[in-house]
Amino acid sequence: MTTALAQRDDTSWIAPLAGGTRLTCMVRTPNAGSDGDRPLFDHLLRTPGIRDVEASCLLRPVAGVGGWAGRTSALDASEQAALIGSTTEPPEGLEVSAESSGWGEADTRLAGELALDGRADVAQLAAVTGWSASTVRRRVAGLRAAGVLHFEVDVNPSHFGFPVEALLWMEVAPAALGEVTEALSRHAAVAFAAVTTGRASVFAMVQCRDTGALYDYLAGELAALPGIGRVETALVQRRAKRAGPLLLPTAAERVRRFPPRPTVH
């Protein structure tokens, strides 16, 4: 089931939870009334072995929208500001309009290629869209300036010394939502948080160095927040898929990494 979900274009952040009987993921659902394949939930309800499906709608992200902040924790404030500036400013000499006018078929192919591999170079994007290299650069920069297109670095927190990931579902009183979400946006341990529908009104992903650090966060910073009536915590066993697509090796890469074994007749 995990592998099948990871192959879908509409899923992200897929993780079996510790214990092996539960699986979580985020799903981008189509707009109401739009055409397309059978929704994911229809498939799940008809899949053998699935005993229960619980879904909530993400109403508003409140923390970690630009990615996990811990990936730049080794930099000071000025270095982080310089890094953000270098990734948002257009190349020198390139004129960019902040307006994104006329979305066409070539734009759809451009966005599809970047969604598959955000590291695709200009030559690759030009081949997909049929545009010249200069047009590709201008269009990408224009879409970024208009806020239509953005890039996110997908990292594994364990490489930064934070191997323990926990998911939190919090029941928060409506009157305390603003204060709680504002606080979560400042907590270093919170990689992502959002207000959702369902029994738990706030969902969060937390990254810690070990289980002791997770306890300290739950008993310290989180416990100090008002209006939280109940918290459900689950440890992530592993990540089958993160924010980006599951990149499969090409045929040539598979042969190089897994050469065929000689057969004896």
MARBA-998225 format. One record per residue (C-alpha): residue in three letters; x, y, z. Coordinates in Angstrom, 3 decimals, decimal comma, always signed. Example, Ala and Ser with C-alpha at 12.3 -4.5 7.8 and 13.67 -1.06 7.14 Angstrom:
2
<site><vexmar>ALA</vexmar><u>+12,300</u><v>-4,500</v><w>+7,800</w></site>
<site><vexmar>SER</vexmar><u>+13,670</u><v>-1,060</v><w>+7,140</w></site>
//
This chain:
265
<site><vexmar>MET</vexmar><u>+0,000</u><v>+0,000</v><w>+0,000</w></site>
<site><vexmar>THR</vexmar><u>+2,811</u><v>+2,426</v><w>+0,882</w></site>
<site><vexmar>THR</vexmar><u>+4,520</u><v>+1,873</v><w>-2,471</w></site>
<site><vexmar>ALA</vexmar><u>+1,281</u><v>+2,368</v><w>-4,396</w></site>
<site><vexmar>LEU</vexmar><u>+0,567</u><v>+5,661</v><w>-2,612</w></site>
<site><vexmar>ALA</vexmar><u>+4,106</u><v>+6,921</v><w>-3,193</w></site>
<site><vexmar>GLN</vexmar><u>+3,736</u><v>+6,470</v><w>-6,957</w></site>
<site><vexmar>ARG</vexmar><u>+0,734</u><v>+8,810</v><w>-7,100</w></site>
<site><vexmar>ASP</vexmar><u>+1,175</u><v>+12,430</v><w>-8,169</w></site>
<site><vexmar>ASP</vexmar><u>-1,378</u><v>+13,681</v><w>-5,641</w></site>
<site><vexmar>THR</vexmar><u>+0,312</u><v>+12,339</v><w>-2,481</w></site>
<site><vexmar>SER</vexmar><u>+3,147</u><v>+13,608</v><w>-0,284</w></site>
<site><vexmar>TRP</vexmar><u>+4,589</u><v>+13,103</v><w>+3,199</w></site>
<site><vexmar>ILE</vexmar><u>+3,764</u><v>+9,401</v><w>+3,310</w></site>
<site><vexmar>ALA</vexmar><u>+4,827</u><v>+7,654</v><w>+6,495</w></site>
<site><vexmar>PRO</vexmar><u>+4,073</u><v>+4,353</v><w>+8,225</w></site>
<site><vexmar>LEU</vexmar><u>+3,808</u><v>+5,066</v><w>+11,940</w></site>
<site><vexmar>ALA</vexmar><u>+5,598</u><v>+3,144</v><w>+14,655</w></site>
<site><vexmar>GLY</vexmar><u>+3,746</u><v>-0,083</v><w>+15,287</w></site>
<site><vexmar>GLY</vexmar><u>+3,218</u><v>-0,787</v><w>+11,614</w></site>
<site><vexmar>THR</vexmar><u>-0,595</u><v>-0,711</v><w>+11,517</w></site>
<site><vexmar>ARG</vexmar><u>-1,167</u><v>+2,957</v><w>+10,637</w></site>
<site><vexmar>LEU</vexmar><u>-0,170</u><v>+5,036</v><w>+7,641</w></site>
<site><vexmar>THR</vexmar><u>-0,415</u><v>+8,809</v><w>+7,164</w></site>
<site><vexmar>CYS</vexmar><u>-0,103</u><v>+10,961</v><w>+4,070</w></site>
<site><vexmar>MET</vexmar><u>-1,119</u><v>+14,295</v><w>+2,609</w></site>
<site><vexmar>VAL</vexmar><u>-3,308</u><v>+14,350</v><w>-0,485</w></site>
<site><vexmar>ARG</vexmar><u>-3,957</u><v>+17,174</v><w>-2,935</w></site>
<site><vexmar>THR</vexmar><u>-7,579</u><v>+16,762</v><w>-3,952</w></site>
<site><vexmar>PRO</vexmar><u>-9,051</u><v>+18,174</v><w>-7,198</w></site>
<site><vexmar>ASN</vexmar><u>-11,490</u><v>+21,059</v><w>-7,132</w></site>
<site><vexmar>ALA</vexmar><u>-15,138</u><v>+20,160</v><w>-6,737</w></site>
<site><vexmar>GLY</vexmar><u>-16,727</u><v>+19,263</v><w>-10,057</w></site>
<site><vexmar>SER</vexmar><u>-13,429</u><v>+18,818</v><w>-11,909</w></site>
<site><vexmar>ASP</vexmar><u>-12,882</u><v>+15,883</v><w>-14,227</w></site>
<site><vexmar>GLY</vexmar><u>-10,216</u><v>+13,293</v><w>-13,593</w></site>
<site><vexmar>ASP</vexmar><u>-9,555</u><v>+9,816</v><w>-12,327</w></site>
<site><vexmar>ARG</vexmar><u>-11,431</u><v>+8,235</v><w>-9,467</w></site>
<site><vexmar>PRO</vexmar><u>-10,513</u><v>+10,086</v><w>-6,244</w></site>
<site><vexmar>LEU</vexmar><u>-7,933</u><v>+8,476</v><w>-3,983</w></site>
<site><vexmar>PHE</vexmar><u>-10,475</u><v>+7,873</v><w>-1,218</w></site>
<site><vexmar>ASP</vexmar><u>-12,625</u><v>+5,751</v><w>-3,530</w></site>
<site><vexmar>HIS</vexmar><u>-9,577</u><v>+3,591</v><w>-4,227</w></site>
<site><vexmar>LEU</vexmar><u>-8,746</u><v>+3,277</v><w>-0,539</w></site>
<site><vexmar>LEU</vexmar><u>-12,233</u><v>+2,150</v><w>+0,433</w></site>
<site><vexmar>ARG</vexmar><u>-12,002</u><v>-0,628</v><w>-2,156</w></site>
<site><vexmar>THR</vexmar><u>-8,483</u><v>-1,747</v><w>-1,222</w></site>
<site><vexmar>PRO</vexmar><u>-8,274</u><v>-5,070</v><w>+0,681</w></site>
<site><vexmar>GLY</vexmar><u>-6,591</u><v>-4,857</v><w>+4,087</w></site>
<site><vexmar>ILE</vexmar><u>-7,641</u><v>-1,275</v><w>+4,869</w></site>
<site><vexmar>ARG</vexmar><u>-9,886</u><v>-1,295</v><w>+7,906</w></site>
<site><vexmar>ASP</vexmar><u>-10,455</u><v>+2,415</v><w>+8,403</w></site>
<site><vexmar>VAL</vexmar><u>-9,784</u><v>+5,741</v><w>+6,667</w></site>
<site><vexmar>GLU</vexmar><u>-9,857</u><v>+9,048</v><w>+8,525</w></site>
<site><vexmar>ALA</vexmar><u>-9,419</u><v>+12,298</v><w>+6,583</w></site>
<site><vexmar>SER</vexmar><u>-9,166</u><v>+15,948</v><w>+7,583</w></site>
<site><vexmar>CYS</vexmar><u>-9,052</u><v>+19,058</v><w>+5,427</w></site>
<site><vexmar>LEU</vexmar><u>-6,093</u><v>+21,385</v><w>+5,852</w></site>
<site><vexmar>LEU</vexmar><u>-7,619</u><v>+24,819</v><w>+6,403</w></site>
<site><vexmar>ARG</vexmar><u>-4,508</u><v>+26,940</v><w>+6,881</w></site>
<site><vexmar>PRO</vexmar><u>-0,789</u><v>+26,209</v><w>+7,294</w></site>
<site><vexmar>VAL</vexmar><u>+0,640</u><v>+28,113</v><w>+10,241</w></site>
<site><vexmar>ALA</vexmar><u>+4,270</u><v>+26,957</v><w>+10,484</w></site>
<site><vexmar>GLY</vexmar><u>+6,961</u><v>+25,538</v><w>+8,228</w></site>
<site><vexmar>VAL</vexmar><u>+5,381</u><v>+26,775</v><w>+4,991</w></site>
<site><vexmar>GLY</vexmar><u>+8,807</u><v>+27,507</v><w>+3,509</w></site>
<site><vexmar>GLY</vexmar><u>+10,242</u><v>+24,187</v><w>+4,672</w></site>
<site><vexmar>TRP</vexmar><u>+11,865</u><v>+22,877</v><w>+7,822</w></site>
<site><vexmar>ALA</vexmar><u>+13,743</u><v>+25,750</v><w>+9,491</w></site>
<site><vexmar>GLY</vexmar><u>+16,311</u><v>+23,399</v><w>+11,025</w></site>
<site><vexmar>ARG</vexmar><u>+18,105</u><v>+22,997</v><w>+7,706</w></site>
<site><vexmar>THR</vexmar><u>+19,582</u><v>+26,497</v><w>+8,127</w></site>
<site><vexmar>SER</vexmar><u>+20,081</u><v>+26,366</v><w>+11,918</w></site>
<site><vexmar>ALA</vexmar><u>+23,863</u><v>+26,342</v><w>+11,530</w></site>
<site><vexmar>LEU</vexmar><u>+23,710</u><v>+29,833</v><w>+9,937</w></site>
<site><vexmar>ASP</vexmar><u>+23,340</u><v>+33,089</v><w>+11,821</w></site>
<site><vexmar>ALA</vexmar><u>+20,550</u><v>+35,578</v><w>+11,047</w></site>
<site><vexmar>SER</vexmar><u>+22,550</u><v>+37,579</v><w>+8,478</w></site>
<site><vexmar>GLU</vexmar><u>+23,670</u><v>+34,419</v><w>+6,672</w></site>
<site><vexmar>GLN</vexmar><u>+20,099</u><v>+33,123</v><w>+6,528</w></site>
<site><vexmar>ALA</vexmar><u>+18,896</u><v>+36,470</v><w>+5,139</w></site>
<site><vexmar>ALA</vexmar><u>+21,621</u><v>+36,404</v><w>+2,481</w></site>
<site><vexmar>LEU</vexmar><u>+20,687</u><v>+32,851</v><w>+1,517</w></site>
<site><vexmar>ILE</vexmar><u>+16,992</u><v>+33,715</v><w>+1,196</w></site>
<site><vexmar>GLY</vexmar><u>+17,847</u><v>+36,773</v><w>-0,887</w></site>
<site><vexmar>SER</vexmar><u>+20,030</u><v>+34,769</v><w>-3,262</w></site>
<site><vexmar>THR</vexmar><u>+17,214</u><v>+32,305</v><w>-3,947</w></site>
<site><vexmar>THR</vexmar><u>+14,454</u><v>+34,875</v><w>-4,483</w></site>
<site><vexmar>GLU</vexmar><u>+16,173</u><v>+37,587</v><w>-6,544</w></site>
<site><vexmar>PRO</vexmar><u>+16,279</u><v>+37,130</v><w>-10,347</w></site>
<site><vexmar>PRO</vexmar><u>+19,632</u><v>+36,770</v><w>-12,115</w></site>
<site><vexmar>GLU</vexmar><u>+21,448</u><v>+40,048</v><w>-12,736</w></site>
<site><vexmar>GLY</vexmar><u>+20,398</u><v>+41,711</v><w>-15,975</w></site>
<site><vexmar>LEU</vexmar><u>+17,132</u><v>+39,765</v><w>-16,288</w></site>
<site><vexmar>GLU</vexmar><u>+14,029</u><v>+41,950</v><w>-16,375</w></site>
<site><vexmar>VAL</vexmar><u>+11,103</u><v>+40,356</v><w>-14,604</w></site>
<site><vexmar>SER</vexmar><u>+7,447</u><v>+41,333</v><w>-14,562</w></site>
<site><vexmar>ALA</vexmar><u>+5,560</u><v>+40,578</v><w>-11,372</w></site>
<site><vexmar>GLU</vexmar><u>+2,483</u><v>+39,740</v><w>-13,423</w></site>
<site><vexmar>SER</vexmar><u>+1,800</u><v>+36,270</v><w>-14,764</w></site>
<site><vexmar>SER</vexmar><u>-0,397</u><v>+36,789</v><w>-17,824</w></site>
<site><vexmar>GLY</vexmar><u>-1,842</u><v>+34,091</v><w>-20,033</w></site>
<site><vexmar>TRP</vexmar><u>-1,355</u><v>+30,560</v><w>-18,748</w></site>
<site><vexmar>GLY</vexmar><u>-0,969</u><v>+28,274</v><w>-21,737</w></site>
<site><vexmar>GLU</vexmar><u>-0,237</u><v>+24,675</v><w>-22,630</w></site>
<site><vexmar>ALA</vexmar><u>+3,519</u><v>+25,293</v><w>-22,572</w></site>
<site><vexmar>ASP</vexmar><u>+3,219</u><v>+26,643</v><w>-19,008</w></site>
<site><vexmar>THR</vexmar><u>+1,463</u><v>+23,424</v><w>-18,013</w></site>
<site><vexmar>ARG</vexmar><u>+4,328</u><v>+21,381</v><w>-19,466</w></site>
<site><vexmar>LEU</vexmar><u>+6,834</u><v>+23,658</v><w>-17,709</w></site>
<site><vexmar>ALA</vexmar><u>+5,126</u><v>+23,246</v><w>-14,338</w></site>
<site><vexmar>GLY</vexmar><u>+4,772</u><v>+19,494</v><w>-14,850</w></site>
<site><vexmar>GLU</vexmar><u>+8,458</u><v>+19,059</v><w>-15,607</w></site>
<site><vexmar>LEU</vexmar><u>+9,506</u><v>+21,140</v><w>-12,585</w></site>
<site><vexmar>ALA</vexmar><u>+7,090</u><v>+19,242</v><w>-10,356</w></site>
<site><vexmar>LEU</vexmar><u>+8,758</u><v>+16,024</v><w>-11,446</w></site>
<site><vexmar>ASP</vexmar><u>+12,289</u><v>+17,377</v><w>-10,990</w></site>
<site><vexmar>GLY</vexmar><u>+12,837</u><v>+20,880</v><w>-9,636</w></site>
<site><vexmar>ARG</vexmar><u>+16,504</u><v>+20,629</v><w>-10,681</w></site>
<site><vexmar>ALA</vexmar><u>+15,658</u><v>+20,422</v><w>-14,393</w></site>
<site><vexmar>ASP</vexmar><u>+18,016</u><v>+22,728</v><w>-16,304</w></site>
<site><vexmar>VAL</vexmar><u>+17,071</u><v>+25,389</v><w>-18,845</w></site>
<site><vexmar>ALA</vexmar><u>+17,894</u><v>+23,177</v><w>-21,839</w></site>
<site><vexmar>GLN</vexmar><u>+15,574</u><v>+20,451</v><w>-20,532</w></site>
<site><vexmar>LEU</vexmar><u>+12,758</u><v>+22,924</v><w>-19,895</w></site>
<site><vexmar>ALA</vexmar><u>+13,222</u><v>+24,481</v><w>-23,327</w></site>
<site><vexmar>ALA</vexmar><u>+12,887</u><v>+21,051</v><w>-24,952</w></site>
<site><vexmar>VAL</vexmar><u>+9,678</u><v>+20,354</v><w>-23,031</w></site>
<site><vexmar>THR</vexmar><u>+8,030</u><v>+23,731</v><w>-23,685</w></site>
<site><vexmar>GLY</vexmar><u>+9,349</u><v>+24,507</v><w>-27,159</w></site>
<site><vexmar>TRP</vexmar><u>+10,568</u><v>+27,899</v><w>-25,928</w></site>
<site><vexmar>SER</vexmar><u>+14,025</u><v>+29,370</v><w>-26,293</w></site>
<site><vexmar>ALA</vexmar><u>+16,377</u><v>+29,273</v><w>-23,302</w></site>
<site><vexmar>SER</vexmar><u>+15,952</u><v>+33,026</v><w>-22,718</w></site>
<site><vexmar>THR</vexmar><u>+12,151</u><v>+32,690</v><w>-22,754</w></site>
<site><vexmar>VAL</vexmar><u>+12,339</u><v>+29,853</v><w>-20,207</w></site>
<site><vexmar>ARG</vexmar><u>+14,484</u><v>+31,931</v><w>-17,874</w></site>
<site><vexmar>ARG</vexmar><u>+12,160</u><v>+34,916</v><w>-18,192</w></site>
<site><vexmar>ARG</vexmar><u>+9,016</u><v>+32,853</v><w>-17,690</w></site>
<site><vexmar>VAL</vexmar><u>+10,324</u><v>+30,970</v><w>-14,641</w></site>
<site><vexmar>ALA</vexmar><u>+11,521</u><v>+34,224</v><w>-13,062</w></site>
<site><vexmar>GLY</vexmar><u>+8,172</u><v>+35,899</v><w>-13,812</w></site>
<site><vexmar>LEU</vexmar><u>+6,155</u><v>+33,060</v><w>-12,300</w></site>
<site><vexmar>ARG</vexmar><u>+8,331</u><v>+33,107</v><w>-9,201</w></site>
<site><vexmar>ALA</vexmar><u>+7,960</u><v>+36,888</v><w>-8,852</w></site>
<site><vexmar>ALA</vexmar><u>+4,179</u><v>+36,530</v><w>-9,147</w></site>
<site><vexmar>GLY</vexmar><u>+4,105</u><v>+33,839</v><w>-6,463</w></site>
<site><vexmar>VAL</vexmar><u>+2,745</u><v>+31,228</v><w>-8,860</w></site>
<site><vexmar>LEU</vexmar><u>+5,901</u><v>+29,085</v><w>-8,756</w></site>
<site><vexmar>HIS</vexmar><u>+8,183</u><v>+28,388</v><w>-5,837</w></site>
<site><vexmar>PHE</vexmar><u>+10,938</u><v>+25,908</v><w>-5,092</w></site>
<site><vexmar>GLU</vexmar><u>+11,428</u><v>+24,002</v><w>-1,848</w></site>
<site><vexmar>VAL</vexmar><u>+14,521</u><v>+22,096</v><w>-0,806</w></site>
<site><vexmar>ASP</vexmar><u>+13,500</u><v>+18,620</v><w>+0,335</w></site>
<site><vexmar>VAL</vexmar><u>+15,880</u><v>+17,417</v><w>+3,050</w></site>
<site><vexmar>ASN</vexmar><u>+16,073</u><v>+14,501</v><w>+5,442</w></site>
<site><vexmar>PRO</vexmar><u>+16,309</u><v>+15,965</v><w>+8,983</w></site>
<site><vexmar>SER</vexmar><u>+18,213</u><v>+12,899</v><w>+10,200</w></site>
<site><vexmar>HIS</vexmar><u>+21,223</u><v>+14,129</v><w>+8,202</w></site>
<site><vexmar>PHE</vexmar><u>+21,173</u><v>+17,247</v><w>+10,400</w></site>
<site><vexmar>GLY</vexmar><u>+21,044</u><v>+15,308</v><w>+13,658</w></site>
<site><vexmar>PHE</vexmar><u>+17,249</u><v>+15,172</v><w>+14,084</w></site>
<site><vexmar>PRO</vexmar><u>+16,287</u><v>+11,550</v><w>+13,377</w></site>
<site><vexmar>VAL</vexmar><u>+13,146</u><v>+11,412</v><w>+15,545</w></site>
<site><vexmar>GLU</vexmar><u>+9,993</u><v>+12,621</v><w>+13,841</w></site>
<site><vexmar>ALA</vexmar><u>+6,633</u><v>+12,754</v><w>+15,599</w></site>
<site><vexmar>LEU</vexmar><u>+3,176</u><v>+13,695</v><w>+14,402</w></site>
<site><vexmar>LEU</vexmar><u>+0,900</u><v>+15,582</v><w>+16,793</w></site>
<site><vexmar>TRP</vexmar><u>-2,876</u><v>+15,940</v><w>+16,639</w></site>
<site><vexmar>MET</vexmar><u>-4,054</u><v>+18,618</v><w>+19,062</w></site>
<site><vexmar>GLU</vexmar><u>-7,555</u><v>+19,462</v><w>+20,227</w></site>
<site><vexmar>VAL</vexmar><u>-7,458</u><v>+23,230</v><w>+20,717</w></site>
<site><vexmar>ALA</vexmar><u>-10,252</u><v>+25,477</v><w>+21,952</w></site>
<site><vexmar>PRO</vexmar><u>-11,357</u><v>+27,912</v><w>+19,203</w></site>
<site><vexmar>ALA</vexmar><u>-10,578</u><v>+30,919</v><w>+21,410</w></site>
<site><vexmar>ALA</vexmar><u>-6,969</u><v>+29,732</v><w>+21,766</w></site>
<site><vexmar>LEU</vexmar><u>-6,296</u><v>+28,849</v><w>+18,105</w></site>
<site><vexmar>GLY</vexmar><u>-4,608</u><v>+32,154</v><w>+17,303</w></site>
<site><vexmar>GLU</vexmar><u>-2,270</u><v>+32,086</v><w>+20,295</w></site>
<site><vexmar>VAL</vexmar><u>-1,403</u><v>+28,400</v><w>+19,877</w></site>
<site><vexmar>THR</vexmar><u>-0,668</u><v>+28,591</v><w>+16,147</w></site>
<site><vexmar>GLU</vexmar><u>+1,370</u><v>+31,759</v><w>+16,579</w></site>
<site><vexmar>ALA</vexmar><u>+3,470</u><v>+30,011</v><w>+19,229</w></site>
<site><vexmar>LEU</vexmar><u>+3,927</u><v>+26,889</v><w>+17,082</w></site>
<site><vexmar>SER</vexmar><u>+5,319</u><v>+29,040</v><w>+14,263</w></site>
<site><vexmar>ARG</vexmar><u>+8,144</u><v>+30,082</v><w>+16,608</w></site>
<site><vexmar>HIS</vexmar><u>+8,940</u><v>+26,654</v><w>+18,086</w></site>
<site><vexmar>ALA</vexmar><u>+12,219</u><v>+25,323</v><w>+16,721</w></site>
<site><vexmar>ALA</vexmar><u>+11,029</u><v>+21,716</v><w>+16,980</w></site>
<site><vexmar>VAL</vexmar><u>+8,007</u><v>+22,283</v><w>+14,715</w></site>
<site><vexmar>ALA</vexmar><u>+8,748</u><v>+21,477</v><w>+11,075</w></site>
<site><vexmar>PHE</vexmar><u>+5,178</u><v>+22,040</v><w>+9,914</w></site>
<site><vexmar>ALA</vexmar><u>+1,837</u><v>+22,864</v><w>+11,494</w></site>
<site><vexmar>ALA</vexmar><u>-1,648</u><v>+23,580</v><w>+10,190</w></site>
<site><vexmar>VAL</vexmar><u>-5,209</u><v>+24,159</v><w>+11,321</w></site>
<site><vexmar>THR</vexmar><u>-7,434</u><v>+21,311</v><w>+10,141</w></site>
<site><vexmar>THR</vexmar><u>-10,981</u><v>+20,022</v><w>+10,296</w></site>
<site><vexmar>GLY</vexmar><u>-11,864</u><v>+17,002</v><w>+12,411</w></site>
<site><vexmar>ARG</vexmar><u>-11,509</u><v>+16,092</v><w>+16,064</w></site>
<site><vexmar>ALA</vexmar><u>-7,982</u><v>+17,548</v><w>+16,200</w></site>
<site><vexmar>SER</vexmar><u>-8,043</u><v>+21,171</v><w>+15,096</w></site>
<site><vexmar>VAL</vexmar><u>-4,244</u><v>+21,507</v><w>+14,828</w></site>
<site><vexmar>PHE</vexmar><u>-1,797</u><v>+19,083</v><w>+13,211</w></site>
<site><vexmar>ALA</vexmar><u>+1,994</u><v>+19,350</v><w>+13,549</w></site>
<site><vexmar>MET</vexmar><u>+5,172</u><v>+17,579</v><w>+12,461</w></site>
<site><vexmar>VAL</vexmar><u>+7,956</u><v>+17,749</v><w>+15,048</w></site>
<site><vexmar>GLN</vexmar><u>+11,657</u><v>+16,972</v><w>+14,566</w></site>
<site><vexmar>CYS</vexmar><u>+13,818</u><v>+16,042</v><w>+17,575</w></site>
<site><vexmar>ARG</vexmar><u>+17,311</u><v>+14,751</v><w>+18,271</w></site>
<site><vexmar>ASP</vexmar><u>+15,984</u><v>+11,841</v><w>+20,359</w></site>
<site><vexmar>THR</vexmar><u>+12,928</u><v>+10,670</v><w>+22,289</w></site>
<site><vexmar>GLY</vexmar><u>+14,138</u><v>+12,545</v><w>+25,365</w></site>
<site><vexmar>ALA</vexmar><u>+14,056</u><v>+15,806</v><w>+23,417</w></site>
<site><vexmar>LEU</vexmar><u>+10,539</u><v>+14,958</v><w>+22,235</w></site>
<site><vexmar>TYR</vexmar><u>+9,435</u><v>+14,483</v><w>+25,859</w></site>
<site><vexmar>ASP</vexmar><u>+11,032</u><v>+17,809</v><w>+26,817</w></site>
<site><vexmar>TYR</vexmar><u>+9,103</u><v>+19,551</v><w>+24,031</w></site>
<site><vexmar>LEU</vexmar><u>+5,775</u><v>+17,953</v><w>+24,971</w></site>
<site><vexmar>ALA</vexmar><u>+6,218</u><v>+18,629</v><w>+28,689</w></site>
<site><vexmar>GLY</vexmar><u>+7,757</u><v>+22,079</v><w>+28,220</w></site>
<site><vexmar>GLU</vexmar><u>+6,954</u><v>+24,414</v><w>+25,331</w></site>
<site><vexmar>LEU</vexmar><u>+3,801</u><v>+22,627</v><w>+24,220</w></site>
<site><vexmar>ALA</vexmar><u>+2,417</u><v>+22,099</v><w>+27,723</w></site>
<site><vexmar>ALA</vexmar><u>+2,774</u><v>+25,828</v><w>+28,433</w></site>
<site><vexmar>LEU</vexmar><u>+0,311</u><v>+26,763</v><w>+25,689</w></site>
<site><vexmar>PRO</vexmar><u>-3,289</u><v>+27,507</v><w>+26,743</w></site>
<site><vexmar>GLY</vexmar><u>-6,406</u><v>+25,898</v><w>+25,335</w></site>
<site><vexmar>ILE</vexmar><u>-4,932</u><v>+22,513</v><w>+24,342</w></site>
<site><vexmar>GLY</vexmar><u>-7,272</u><v>+19,868</v><w>+25,705</w></site>
<site><vexmar>ARG</vexmar><u>-5,800</u><v>+16,676</v><w>+24,268</w></site>
<site><vexmar>VAL</vexmar><u>-2,717</u><v>+15,711</v><w>+22,272</w></site>
<site><vexmar>GLU</vexmar><u>-2,243</u><v>+12,486</v><w>+20,322</w></site>
<site><vexmar>THR</vexmar><u>+1,372</u><v>+11,664</v><w>+19,492</w></site>
<site><vexmar>ALA</vexmar><u>+2,725</u><v>+9,128</v><w>+16,998</w></site>
<site><vexmar>LEU</vexmar><u>+6,307</u><v>+8,367</v><w>+16,035</w></site>
<site><vexmar>VAL</vexmar><u>+7,102</u><v>+8,104</v><w>+12,346</w></site>
<site><vexmar>GLN</vexmar><u>+8,717</u><v>+4,787</v><w>+11,506</w></site>
<site><vexmar>ARG</vexmar><u>+10,150</u><v>+6,021</v><w>+8,197</w></site>
<site><vexmar>ARG</vexmar><u>+9,322</u><v>+8,379</v><w>+5,351</w></site>
<site><vexmar>ALA</vexmar><u>+8,295</u><v>+6,638</v><w>+2,144</w></site>
<site><vexmar>LYS</vexmar><u>+7,835</u><v>+9,996</v><w>+0,423</w></site>
<site><vexmar>ARG</vexmar><u>+8,406</u><v>+13,609</v><w>+1,367</w></site>
<site><vexmar>ALA</vexmar><u>+7,251</u><v>+16,839</v><w>-0,283</w></site>
<site><vexmar>GLY</vexmar><u>+8,530</u><v>+16,060</v><w>-3,752</w></site>
<site><vexmar>PRO</vexmar><u>+7,730</u><v>+13,252</v><w>-6,166</w></site>
<site><vexmar>LEU</vexmar><u>+9,256</u><v>+9,823</v><w>-5,790</w></site>
<site><vexmar>LEU</vexmar><u>+12,117</u><v>+9,989</v><w>-8,266</w></site>
<site><vexmar>LEU</vexmar><u>+12,629</u><v>+6,626</v><w>-9,928</w></site>
<site><vexmar>PRO</vexmar><u>+15,985</u><v>+5,815</v><w>-11,550</w></site>
<site><vexmar>THR</vexmar><u>+16,141</u><v>+5,697</v><w>-15,329</w></site>
<site><vexmar>ALA</vexmar><u>+16,752</u><v>+2,404</v><w>-17,119</w></site>
<site><vexmar>ALA</vexmar><u>+20,451</u><v>+3,257</v><w>-17,535</w></site>
<site><vexmar>GLU</vexmar><u>+20,776</u><v>+4,144</v><w>-13,842</w></site>
<site><vexmar>ARG</vexmar><u>+19,089</u><v>+0,886</v><w>-12,809</w></site>
<site><vexmar>VAL</vexmar><u>+21,540</u><v>-1,121</v><w>-14,924</w></site>
<site><vexmar>ARG</vexmar><u>+24,493</u><v>+0,768</v><w>-13,438</w></site>
<site><vexmar>ARG</vexmar><u>+23,305</u><v>+0,382</v><w>-9,840</w></site>
<site><vexmar>PHE</vexmar><u>+21,962</u><v>-3,128</v><w>-10,192</w></site>
<site><vexmar>PRO</vexmar><u>+23,969</u><v>-4,890</v><w>-12,946</w></site>
<site><vexmar>PRO</vexmar><u>+22,463</u><v>-8,155</v><w>-14,178</w></site>
<site><vexmar>ARG</vexmar><u>+23,951</u><v>-11,261</v><w>-12,652</w></site>
<site><vexmar>PRO</vexmar><u>+25,662</u><v>-13,684</v><w>-14,998</w></site>
<site><vexmar>THR</vexmar><u>+23,758</u><v>-16,867</v><w>-15,632</w></site>
<site><vexmar>VAL</vexmar><u>+25,280</u><v>-20,309</v><w>-15,839</w></site>
<site><vexmar>HIS</vexmar><u>+23,842</u><v>-22,738</v><w>-18,340</w></site>
//
